[in-house]
Amino acid sequence: MERISSRQNQLVKQFRDAARGDVPGAMLLDGEHLMAEALAANIQIDVAAFAEPLSSGGLAVRAQRAGAKVIAVTDQVMSAISPGHRASGAAALARRPNAALNDVFARTPQLVVMLNDVQDPGNVGGIIRAAEGCGATGLICGERTADPFGWKALRGAMGSTLRLPIAVKQSLPDAIERARANGLRIFATTARDGTPLPQCDLRGPAAIIFGGEGAGLPDDLLHAADARLTIPMQPPVESLNVAVAAALVIYEAARQRLGHLANVVV
């Protein structure tokens, strides 16, 4: 196993560049959990780094068997390649999944999440985690939404990004047209004047659009939707964090769909 003790090593630069999103097609996996999730999802890992003394022998062997270059690094080097405030002890350079819009709409009945201008990567990661956990079939990120494959968003999603079909840097007006052509009903979320969430019928194929922190959805996307939905709130609270709101809405869709299936006689 190769050992790296210099922060000037070229591999250290590659990790730093990947953390900034400057390596096309690559993503940085920070921590043993994400590395293990990537291996389980058959994501290609190019380089896996472990801090000395090596405490993740089993994971290192799995990564090596999957074709990764496995290296041991000093604490100083791990601090340089692990982007968090506290070095995680393991980090990897891996290939990003490459989902197209067709992949997002492939599973039926569709429950697709669309994100417009959600700029906090932690919120993006939290939404992805809730989406997978509540049975969403795909996710579409608008052109100005934070990169779901950035290290902060990946950490927030805890591995869900590696399994859920996610199309990035998409024109949402175009995505809405594609969704409608696939038979989906389009719902736009709004803080007020929409149909209360419990009264929305989310059992059929649907795409739900969430707006960015603070601003919400612009008028063009509100007008492009088939319906608007609002989460009822007790005053004086008027709105929720977008990740919390998305979790509630997706969970309600899952609840309705499970209830619908429970009533089907086979």
Secondary structure per residue as TSV (DSSP state, phi and psi in degrees):
chain	resnum	aa	ss	phi	psi
A	1	M	-	360.0	129.8
A	2	E	E	-68.0	143.7
A	3	R	E	-119.2	132.9
A	4	I	E	-119.3	126.1
A	5	S	-	-119.9	-5.1
A	6	S	-	-106.9	131.0
A	7	R	T	-70.5	-10.2
A	8	Q	T	-89.5	-2.0
A	9	N	S	-60.7	146.0
A	10	Q	H	-61.5	-33.2
A	11	L	H	-64.8	-34.3
A	12	V	H	-61.7	-41.9
A	13	K	H	-61.9	-39.9
A	14	Q	H	-62.4	-42.2
A	15	F	H	-62.2	-44.1
A	16	R	H	-64.2	-42.4
A	17	D	H	-62.3	-41.1
A	18	A	H	-65.3	-36.4
A	19	A	H	-63.3	-30.4
A	20	R	T	-86.6	-3.4
A	21	G	T	78.9	21.8
A	22	D	-	-97.1	8.8
A	23	V	S	-114.6	103.7
A	24	P	T	-56.3	131.9
A	25	G	T	81.6	-2.4
A	26	A	E	-112.0	157.4
A	27	M	E	-140.7	153.3
A	28	L	E	-103.5	124.3
A	29	L	E	-100.1	115.6
A	30	D	E	-103.8	109.4
A	31	G	S	111.5	156.3
A	32	E	H	-64.3	-37.0
A	33	H	H	-60.4	-50.4
A	34	L	H	-64.0	-36.9
A	35	M	H	-63.8	-43.6
A	36	A	H	-64.5	-40.3
A	37	E	H	-63.2	-39.5
A	38	A	H	-64.9	-42.9
A	39	L	H	-62.6	-40.7
A	40	A	H	-66.1	-29.7
A	41	A	T	-91.1	6.8
A	42	N	T	60.7	33.1
A	43	I	-	-78.9	134.6
A	44	Q	-	-74.1	121.5
A	45	I	E	-102.1	125.2
A	46	D	E	-87.1	-46.1
A	47	V	E	-135.9	132.0
A	48	A	E	-122.2	123.4
A	49	A	E	-112.3	136.8
A	50	F	E	-129.8	137.3
A	51	A	E	-73.9	147.9
A	52	E	S	-86.0	145.9
A	53	P	S	-72.4	144.5
A	54	L	-	-67.2	112.8
A	55	S	-	-105.4	-1.3
A	56	S	-	-118.0	47.8
A	57	G	H	-55.5	-43.9
A	58	G	H	-63.3	-41.9
A	59	L	H	-68.2	-38.4
A	60	A	H	-62.7	-41.2
A	61	V	H	-64.7	-43.1
A	62	R	H	-60.8	-43.5
A	63	A	H	-63.5	-42.0
A	64	Q	H	-65.1	-41.9
A	65	R	H	-64.7	-26.6
A	66	A	T	-84.3	1.0
A	67	G	T	103.6	5.2
A	68	A	-	-80.2	149.7
A	69	K	E	-82.0	118.9
A	70	V	E	-102.9	129.2
A	71	I	E	-129.1	149.3
A	72	A	E	-102.4	138.2
A	73	V	E	-131.7	155.3
A	74	T	-	-74.1	167.5
A	75	D	H	-59.3	-38.2
A	76	Q	H	-64.6	-40.7
A	77	V	H	-69.5	-41.4
A	78	M	H	-61.5	-37.5
A	79	S	H	-62.5	-29.4
A	80	A	H	-79.3	-31.9
A	81	I	H	-98.8	-19.0
A	82	S	-	-91.0	117.5
A	83	P	-	-78.8	-11.5
A	84	G	S	-73.0	171.1
A	85	H	S	-63.6	-32.7
A	86	R	S	-118.0	126.1
A	87	A	-	-58.6	138.1
A	88	S	-	-83.7	-21.3
A	89	G	S	97.1	-12.8
A	90	A	E	-155.1	141.4
A	91	A	E	-154.2	154.6
A	92	A	E	-145.2	150.4
A	93	L	E	-100.4	124.1
A	94	A	E	-134.8	164.8
A	95	R	E	-84.6	135.2
A	96	R	-	-70.7	140.8
A	97	P	-	-63.0	149.6
A	98	N	-	-126.4	83.1
A	99	A	-	-92.4	137.8
A	100	A	-	-100.6	172.2
A	101	L	H	-59.0	-37.0
A	102	N	H	-59.8	-35.6
A	103	D	H	-67.2	-37.1
A	104	V	H	-65.1	-34.4
A	105	F	T	-94.8	5.3
A	106	A	-	-70.6	-42.2
A	107	R	S	-80.5	137.9
A	108	T	S	-123.4	154.0
A	109	P	S	-70.2	135.1
A	110	Q	-	-71.1	139.3
A	111	L	E	-135.2	96.4
A	112	V	E	-109.4	134.9
A	113	V	E	-102.4	132.7
A	114	M	E	-118.5	133.8
A	115	L	E	-117.5	123.2
A	116	N	E	-112.5	116.6
A	117	D	S	57.3	32.3
A	118	V	-	-81.6	107.0
A	119	Q	-	-99.8	-14.5
A	120	D	-	-85.9	117.1
A	121	P	H	-62.2	-29.7
A	122	G	H	-63.7	-39.0
A	123	N	H	-66.2	-42.0
A	124	V	H	-60.1	-45.4
A	125	G	H	-63.1	-41.9
A	126	G	H	-63.3	-38.7
A	127	I	H	-65.6	-42.7
A	128	I	H	-61.4	-41.8
A	129	R	H	-61.9	-46.6
A	130	A	H	-64.6	-38.1
A	131	A	H	-61.2	-48.8
A	132	E	H	-65.6	-43.8
A	133	G	H	-63.5	-28.8
A	134	C	T	-103.5	12.1
A	135	G	T	88.8	16.4
A	136	A	-	-62.0	149.1
A	137	T	-	-100.0	-8.5
A	138	G	E	179.9	167.3
A	139	L	E	-143.0	141.5
A	140	I	E	-124.9	126.3
A	141	C	E	-102.4	128.1
A	142	G	E	-67.0	172.9
A	143	E	T	-63.3	-28.0
A	144	R	T	-110.4	16.0
A	145	T	S	-82.5	145.0
A	146	A	-	-56.6	147.0
A	147	D	-	-63.7	116.8
A	148	P	T	-67.2	-15.3
A	149	F	T	-101.4	9.3
A	150	G	S	-71.7	156.6
A	151	W	H	-64.4	-33.6
A	152	K	H	-69.1	-43.6
A	153	A	H	-66.6	-40.4
A	154	L	H	-60.6	-42.2
A	155	R	H	-65.3	-39.3
A	156	G	H	-67.0	-31.4
A	157	A	H	-83.8	-14.2
A	158	M	T	57.0	31.1
A	159	G	T	109.3	-16.7
A	160	S	G	-63.9	-30.9
A	161	T	G	-60.2	-26.6
A	162	L	G	-82.4	-8.6
A	163	R	T	-118.5	-32.8
A	164	L	S	-83.0	131.9
A	165	P	-	-64.0	122.5
A	166	I	E	-130.6	120.9
A	167	A	E	-101.5	129.7
A	168	V	E	-111.2	160.3
A	169	K	E	52.7	48.1
A	170	Q	E	-101.8	147.2
A	171	S	-	-74.2	114.5
A	172	L	H	-67.0	-36.3
A	173	P	H	-56.2	-41.3
A	174	D	H	-67.6	-39.7
A	175	A	H	-64.3	-36.7
A	176	I	H	-63.5	-42.5
A	177	E	H	-61.6	-42.7
A	178	R	H	-65.0	-40.5
A	179	A	H	-62.2	-44.3
A	180	R	H	-64.9	-37.9
A	181	A	H	-64.8	-26.0
A	182	N	T	-88.3	6.7
A	183	G	T	88.1	13.9
A	184	L	-	-87.3	146.3
A	185	R	E	-92.1	138.3
A	186	I	E	-102.7	124.1
A	187	F	E	-113.6	133.0
A	188	A	E	-109.6	131.6
A	189	T	E	-87.0	140.2
A	190	T	-	-146.7	149.4
A	191	A	S	-69.1	-22.9
A	192	R	S	-152.1	162.5
A	193	D	S	66.1	18.9
A	194	G	S	-104.4	173.6
A	195	T	E	-67.1	129.9
A	196	P	E	-55.0	137.0
A	197	L	G	-49.4	-45.5
A	198	P	G	-63.4	-18.4
A	199	Q	G	-95.3	-1.9
A	200	C	S	-84.2	135.1
A	201	D	-	-89.4	104.4
A	202	L	-	-108.9	18.9
A	203	R	S	-76.6	-29.0
A	204	G	S	-85.8	177.0
A	205	P	S	-55.2	128.2
A	206	A	E	-147.9	150.6
A	207	A	E	-122.6	133.5
A	208	I	E	-119.7	125.6
A	209	I	E	-102.1	132.0
A	210	F	E	-118.3	138.7
A	211	G	E	-94.5	170.2
A	212	G	B	-73.0	169.6
A	213	E	T	-59.6	126.0
A	214	G	T	86.8	-59.3
A	215	A	T	-78.1	-29.0
A	216	G	B	72.7	-156.6
A	217	L	-	-90.4	141.8
A	218	P	-	-73.0	163.3
A	219	D	H	-59.2	-36.8
A	220	D	H	-63.9	-36.6
A	221	L	H	-76.8	-33.9
A	222	L	H	-62.1	-42.3
A	223	H	H	-73.1	-25.1
A	224	A	H	-76.3	-16.8
A	225	A	S	-78.2	158.1
A	226	D	S	-81.5	-26.1
A	227	A	E	-155.6	158.0
A	228	R	E	-116.6	141.3
A	229	L	E	-126.8	148.6
A	230	T	E	-132.6	138.5
A	231	I	-	-84.1	117.4
A	232	P	-	-61.9	133.5
A	233	M	-	-126.5	149.9
A	234	Q	-	-85.6	131.0
A	235	P	T	-65.1	150.5
A	236	P	T	-89.7	5.7
A	237	V	-	-70.4	130.2
A	238	E	-	-110.9	-22.2
A	239	S	-	-155.0	168.9
A	240	L	-	-123.3	159.5
A	241	N	-	-52.5	140.5
A	242	V	H	-61.6	-34.7
A	243	A	H	-68.4	-39.5
A	244	V	H	-65.3	-45.3
A	245	A	H	-60.4	-44.0
A	246	A	H	-62.5	-41.5
A	247	A	H	-61.0	-41.9
A	248	L	H	-64.8	-44.4
A	249	V	H	-67.4	-45.0
A	250	I	H	-66.5	-37.2
A	251	Y	H	-63.7	-41.1
A	252	E	H	-62.7	-40.8
A	253	A	H	-61.4	-42.8
A	254	A	H	-64.0	-41.6
A	255	R	H	-61.4	-44.8
A	256	Q	H	-64.6	-40.6
A	257	R	H	-68.7	-40.4
A	258	L	H	-65.4	-39.8
A	259	G	H	-65.0	-37.8
A	260	H	H	-64.4	-44.2
A	261	L	H	-66.6	-33.4
A	262	A	H	-65.0	-24.8
A	263	N	T	-91.2	-2.1
A	264	V	-	-82.9	129.2
A	265	V	-	-95.7	122.7
A	266	V	-	-96.7	360.0
